[in-house]
Amino acid sequence: MVQFEPQMSDPMPGLTAGVADEHEQVVLCRDRRTGLRAFIAIHSTALGPALGGTRFRPYDSEEDALRDVLNLSRGMSYKAAMAGLPLGGGKAVILGDPRVQKSPALLRAYGRFVQSLAGRYYTACDVGTYSEDMDVIAEESRFVTGRTVGRGGAGDSSVLTAYGVFQGMRAAAEAVWGAPTLQGRTVGVAGVGKVGRHLVDLLVEGGASVVVSDVYEPALAAVALAHPDVRTLGDTGELVRQSLDVFAPCALGDALTDEVVASLRARVVCGAANNQLAHPGIEKQLAERGILYAPDYVVNAGGLIQVADELDGFDFQRARRRAGTILETTREVLAVAEETGVPPAVAADRMAEQRMATAGDGIWLP
Ligand SMILES: NC(=O)c1ccc[n+]([C@@H]2O[C@H](COP(=O)([O-])OP(=O)(O)OC[C@H]3O[C@@H](n4cnc5c(N)ncnc54)[C@H](O)[C@@H]3O)[C@@H](O)[C@H]2O)c1
């Protein structure tokens, strides 16, 4: 039996104002028996039940964890809205070191909290959680996706994430050079993990010249083995300073800092990483330097499209077709940005907000 301890006072004074004001529901989950401490944040269910992964990582404080889950769940609402999915935005964080604290009992306790939301929130994988963990959570909850192939799941979402990023990049190339192709362009991919590696495959196949960077030598070695013509660098700062046509951040968030934008020589930025803009205003700096930024949550929605497809019984070809619509969506965002004279990131936010605002009265119930 999960022991739930209700929190009577505001645990995070200061956070209820500002970003938390936007959220429909935030749940603090605690189970003394297994040591579970988690937050589940539902930003919006205006378009449907909230869907978003569970991040499992050691945070410096509960306040940090709460801030992260609030930001991430908000991002999921915007991503789902722009992907045209009948889904809202949610996210969860489990506080702790997954290598030490993750156990089947803890995941099951967490699954009971997910179940307690009765389908208003569907969970999936994120940093620190894997499809195998989703199978355990699913022992307690029906509202789980991103499961293993053996359990009817879709498996690794990075294939369609990379495919969607590639489509977004084609749209950006069309806006800048007049044709939706990367043929003959030089593309720098920062981070060749699960998504970056697949993106390199697509770029090479599409006739681009590719340079990559990673801080993890085996990741570079794997790319060099698959594509001997691809140049590999151990330093992303060096990659940014190369003579690139396109820069694709595919590692961590905050990739586009003041320094990176100042030294970037590429005309297009389009990559898989979430939350690429290090602070508000970076989108304007990019525009002022004549760099077209394809908004991260518009182009990296392929993974979300995949786990959403799983809710209907996974069909790879159907999910791939849906991820292919990222080409058209990115075109639309860039066209609206051009027409209204705002950076693409601002145009995408406005389009997503409008979709949510016109979708009914919110507070989705199963
Ligand atoms: N996997 C998905 O389906 C998916 C979906 C949407 C968004 N994303 C985002 O895309 C990004 C990549 O995801 P992933 O699943 O490929 O993760 P991953 O952990 O498999 O790969 C990340 C890679 O980046 C490298 N890296 C870390 N710091 C770096 C740096 N400073 N410079 C260069 N490389 C660095 C790591 O060594 C690793 O090889 C993440 O920001 C993730 O949130 C992933």
The ligand as an SDF file (V2000), in Angstrom:
LIG
                    3D

 44 48  0  0  0  0  0  0  0  0999 V2000
   15.3440   10.4140  -27.7580 N   0  0  0  0  0  0  0  0  0  0  0  0
   14.2990   11.0750  -28.2010 C   0  0  0  0  0  0  0  0  0  0  0  0
   13.3800   10.4750  -28.7800 O   0  0  0  0  0  0  0  0  0  0  0  0
   14.2020   12.5520  -28.0350 C   0  0  0  0  0  0  0  0  0  0  0  0
   12.9920   13.2090  -28.3580 C   0  0  0  0  0  0  0  0  0  0  0  0
   12.9170   14.5980  -28.2700 C   0  0  0  0  0  0  0  0  0  0  0  0
   14.0350   15.3140  -27.8310 C   0  0  0  0  0  0  0  0  0  0  0  0
   15.1900   14.6430  -27.4900 N   0  0  0  0  0  0  0  0  0  0  0  0
   16.3210   15.4400  -27.0300 C   0  0  0  0  0  0  0  0  0  0  0  0
   17.4110   15.2560  -27.9310 O   0  0  0  0  0  0  0  0  0  0  0  0
   18.6520   15.3100  -27.2400 C   0  0  0  0  0  0  0  0  0  0  0  0
   19.4570   14.0490  -27.4980 C   0  0  0  0  0  0  0  0  0  0  0  0
   18.7000   12.9360  -27.0570 O   0  0  0  0  0  0  0  0  0  0  0  0
   19.3000   11.4470  -27.1400 P   0  0  0  0  0  0  0  0  0  0  0  0
   18.1540   10.5460  -26.8390 O   0  0  0  0  0  0  0  0  0  0  0  0
   20.0630   11.2990  -28.3970 O   0  0  0  0  0  0  0  0  0  0  0  0
   20.2830   11.4750  -25.9050 O   0  0  0  0  0  0  0  0  0  0  0  0
   21.6420   10.6220  -25.7110 P   0  0  0  0  0  0  0  0  0  0  0  0
   21.9340   10.7230  -24.2490 O   0  0  0  0  0  0  0  0  0  0  0  0
   21.5260    9.2960  -26.3490 O   0  0  0  0  0  0  0  0  0  0  0  0
   22.7290   11.4510  -26.5580 O   0  0  0  0  0  0  0  0  0  0  0  0
   23.2560   12.6570  -26.1630 C   0  0  0  0  0  0  0  0  0  0  0  0
   24.7060   12.7040  -26.6450 C   0  0  0  0  0  0  0  0  0  0  0  0
   25.2090   14.0180  -26.4160 O   0  0  0  0  0  0  0  0  0  0  0  0
   26.5410   13.8850  -25.9630 C   0  0  0  0  0  0  0  0  0  0  0  0
   26.9350   15.1390  -25.2990 N   0  0  0  0  0  0  0  0  0  0  0  0
   26.7280   15.5370  -24.0190 C   0  0  0  0  0  0  0  0  0  0  0  0
   27.2420   16.7680  -23.8350 N   0  0  0  0  0  0  0  0  0  0  0  0
   27.7790   17.1510  -25.0170 C   0  0  0  0  0  0  0  0  0  0  0  0
   28.4460   18.3140  -25.4710 C   0  0  0  0  0  0  0  0  0  0  0  0
   28.6720   19.3400  -24.6550 N   0  0  0  0  0  0  0  0  0  0  0  0
   28.8520   18.3640  -26.7640 N   0  0  0  0  0  0  0  0  0  0  0  0
   28.6340   17.3170  -27.6110 C   0  0  0  0  0  0  0  0  0  0  0  0
   28.0110   16.1990  -27.2250 N   0  0  0  0  0  0  0  0  0  0  0  0
   27.5840   16.1120  -25.9520 C   0  0  0  0  0  0  0  0  0  0  0  0
   26.5410   12.6610  -25.0980 C   0  0  0  0  0  0  0  0  0  0  0  0
   27.8470   12.1440  -24.9290 O   0  0  0  0  0  0  0  0  0  0  0  0
   25.6200   11.7330  -25.9160 C   0  0  0  0  0  0  0  0  0  0  0  0
   26.3860   10.9730  -26.8530 O   0  0  0  0  0  0  0  0  0  0  0  0
   18.2820   15.5290  -25.7670 C   0  0  0  0  0  0  0  0  0  0  0  0
   18.3050   16.9160  -25.4930 O   0  0  0  0  0  0  0  0  0  0  0  0
   16.8490   15.0250  -25.6730 C   0  0  0  0  0  0  0  0  0  0  0  0
   16.1390   15.6670  -24.6340 O   0  0  0  0  0  0  0  0  0  0  0  0
   15.3010   13.3020  -27.5940 C   0  0  0  0  0  0  0  0  0  0  0  0
  1  2  1  0
  2  3  2  0
  2  4  1  0
  4  5  1  0
  4 44  2  0
  5  6  2  0
  6  7  1  0
  7  8  2  0
  8  9  1  0
  8 44  1  0
  9 10  1  0
  9 42  1  0
 10 11  1  0
 11 12  1  0
 11 40  1  0
 12 13  1  0
 13 14  1  0
 14 15  2  0
 14 16  1  0
 14 17  1  0
 17 18  1  0
 18 19  2  0
 18 20  1  0
 18 21  1  0
 21 22  1  0
 22 23  1  0
 23 24  1  0
 23 38  1  0
 24 25  1  0
 25 26  1  0
 25 36  1  0
 26 27  1  0
 26 35  1  0
 27 28  2  0
 28 29  1  0
 29 30  1  0
 29 35  2  0
 30 31  1  0
 30 32  2  0
 32 33  1  0
 33 34  2  0
 34 35  1  0
 36 37  1  0
 36 38  1  0
 38 39  1  0
 40 41  1  0
 40 42  1  0
 42 43  1  0
M  CHG  2   8   1  16  -1
M  END
$$$$
